[in-house]
Amino acid sequence: MVKRITGWHVFGSFALAFSVIIGVNLVLAYNAVSSFPGLEVKNSYVASQSFDADRDAQLALGWDVGAFVQDGNLTLNIDKAGTPVSVLIEQATFGRATSVAQDQELQFRRQNGAYVAPVVAGAGNWNLRLKARAPNGTLFQQRIIVRVLQ
């Protein structure tokens, strides 16, 4: 016996398909909003007023900055023309690029010309958000990408 496809069957198929699409979109939108770490600055206009001067002062320092993780320790190298630089680290946050759930505030110690801090890091892409003060008072701010291989 062959059943006829009526208008209600077509409507039901479309309603079911669009319900699935809308449901998936709602789940994805909720996850995107709930995992967003937040704003970088409170007022972007105010921050933009000194951006060029701050960037120029930071570039004038001539620092080469890099970080890597090995044996449960994050090593931060800050040097100028191959010579380690001594700085005051005001804030260092180590975490995932897309979530603040695993963020770790680091307390560095000086070791062999580098800065070392213990971290808990699985494989993947991590960020070190660093604020350091140069001996001349210049604020150095940078997000350093750290790839952890295991």
Order of alpha helices (4+ residues) and beta strands (2+ residues): alpha-alpha-alpha-beta-beta-beta-beta-beta-beta-beta-beta-beta
